[in-house]
Amino acid sequence: MKLLLRGLFVCMLVVALMAQASRLSSRDVERDDKARLTEALTRLGLQVSAADGSAILTVVAPGCPEPLFVTAAGFDGEGDGTLRTLLVTDGVPRYVYLGYVGSSAAPVAMGSRWAAASALAVFGLRQTSIPSEVIVAILPKACPHLTHLDWSVLSPWP
Amino acid sequence: MTSAIHLKHPSSSHPPLCRSERANRLALGELYAWTVALVGVAFWGNVMRNAGYNGATSLITFAQAVFAQGAFIVAAWIMVAIWSGAVAPGGAASRPQVTVGLAIGLLCIIPSRQTTIAALLVVGVILAIPQGTRRGRQVAALLFCIAAEMIWTSVYLLPLHHAVATLDARAVQAVLSLAGQNVSVHGNVVINGPAQFSIEVLAFCTSSYQLASVGLAFVVTTLYCGRLPRLADLPWFVAAVFTSVALTELRLSLMVLGEANYVWIHDGDGGTVYILFAMGSAALFPLLAAHRSRPMLQNVG
């Protein structure tokens, strides 16, 4: 019994090490968030016209004379200043997070999606890196047709 | 097993069987040591996974990840490793205890932060039960602090630290106004107009983010001094927390003064100076608490 238990614990230690190592090697290589966003915007039929050093993407939509702006606001407060400057403009905001799309940041809706995705990731049922930033698109009021686009592609449910 | 058969009592077969069974059972101390080892593997596995070295893993990146955890986390695990052999009273582990130990082991196999936190808390609760040894309670205190630190610095509490960031920004404005500087604040952004420089206070830079580490440092230092933290230490702990907050506000205030200051404090030698001050103050107050309690113990004795 004693030997069996010792063997079991040694096996568990080895399996725990292997599980950690496998998660380490399969860890998502840090993606270029801007490139990913640009790709998603292209899928929506939009074109990124300026992606300078700032955290704001300036986007051109067909049939819309004014540009729209896309940025990311991190849970840690990163990008808050940028977002604040965008929100004072006369645009319609679209908050996107893990499939949620809304005109405001809904903490309960986004938090529950984050919790569900995290729980699924624990059991390896979804991708392990849960985004810790909300994508915000500021749409020009002059182009109401843009609100009907499927903005969830900017931060899809994993 | 053989010796137990030789020791068989002529009148009854039960005592030798009991002895044989006991010899075949895992000692409680060994069971706890295995459990603590599994939790340790899960914890440091998490550290490695979250180290973020773009996939390149080597001994150097592992060492960097260990040091990045901070001196007090490393010290806490060294203490756990040294004391884990003496966390349980003598005797064999019962079947429920073995089952719980195996269940904790299974929890540690899942490579995630949440399960590691759960395992740390469960082991901590088991070791903290009144029947445990003094060493058991000391290890439990360390495991609770490590779990608390993991929770406090996790993504779950980033919104809380984010909220504190706006308060920190206001505090920096107040400090710099006292120094005659003209700064303005918008949310978590502090703008130094005359210097044409601004900083964004992120969750990881806030005064609240460091507090779990201050608590861990307090417990580690108190245990190193040979005793468990007690209620009388609370004023010293509060002093340690206030000092940590004051140091953070001072650091943020100095960073707002200009880009050169920011680079020196955030990315240069100034960061090391800040860490040394923070570590020194975190260790100083528990040392003072331990020093103050010693004469009282002598009087009682």
Contacts between the chains, C-beta under 8 A, distances in Angstrom:
chain1	res1	chain2	res2	distance
A	1	B	24	4.8
A	1	B	25	6.2
A	1	B	26	7.4
A	2	B	23	7.9
A	2	B	24	5.5
A	2	B	25	6.3
A	2	B	26	5.2
A	5	B	26	4.9
A	5	B	31	7.7
A	5	B	98	6.5
A	6	B	26	7.3
A	6	B	34	7.9
A	8	B	102	6.8
A	8	B	105	7.7
A	9	B	34	4.1
A	9	B	37	7.9
A	9	B	38	7.3
A	9	B	101	7.9
A	9	B	105	6.5
A	12	B	38	6.0
A	12	B	102	7.8
A	12	B	105	4.1
A	12	B	106	7.4
A	12	B	108	7.1
A	12	B	109	6.4
A	13	B	37	6.5
A	13	B	38	6.2
A	13	B	41	6.0
A	15	B	109	5.3
A	16	B	38	6.1
A	16	B	41	4.9
A	16	B	42	6.1
A	16	B	45	6.9
A	16	B	105	7.7
A	16	B	108	5.1
A	16	B	109	4.9
A	16	B	111	7.9
A	17	B	41	6.0
A	17	B	45	7.1
A	19	B	45	7.7
A	19	B	109	5.4
A	19	B	110	7.1
A	19	B	111	4.7
A	20	B	41	7.3
A	20	B	42	7.5
A	20	B	45	3.0
A	20	B	46	7.6
A	20	B	48	6.8
A	20	B	49	6.6
A	20	B	111	4.8
A	21	B	45	7.9
A	22	B	111	7.7
A	23	B	45	7.9
A	23	B	49	5.8
A	23	B	111	4.2
A	24	B	45	7.9
A	24	B	48	6.0
A	24	B	49	5.5
A	24	B	57	6.0
A	25	B	55	7.7
A	25	B	57	7.9
A	27	B	49	6.5
A	27	B	55	6.5
A	29	B	54	6.6
A	29	B	55	5.5
A	30	B	52	7.3
A	30	B	54	5.8
A	74	B	202	7.6
A	75	B	155	6.3
A	75	B	158	4.1
A	75	B	159	6.3
A	75	B	162	6.7
A	75	B	203	7.2
A	76	B	158	5.2
A	76	B	161	7.2
A	76	B	162	6.4
A	76	B	202	4.8
A	76	B	203	3.7
A	76	B	204	6.1
A	77	B	161	7.9
A	77	B	162	4.5
A	77	B	165	5.0
A	77	B	188	4.8
A	77	B	200	6.7
A	77	B	201	6.7
A	77	B	202	4.8
A	77	B	203	5.5
A	78	B	200	6.9
A	78	B	202	5.5
A	80	B	162	7.9
A	80	B	187	5.5
A	80	B	188	5.4
A	80	B	189	7.0
A	80	B	200	6.7
A	81	B	186	6.9
A	81	B	187	7.0
A	81	B	188	7.3
A	81	B	189	4.1
A	81	B	198	7.6
A	81	B	200	5.2
A	84	B	186	6.2
A	84	B	187	6.0
A	84	B	189	7.6
A	107	B	159	7.6
A	118	B	114	7.3
A	121	B	112	7.2
A	122	B	110	6.4
A	122	B	112	4.4
A	122	B	114	5.7
A	122	B	115	6.6
A	123	B	110	7.6
A	130	B	155	7.8
A	132	B	155	5.6
A	132	B	158	7.1
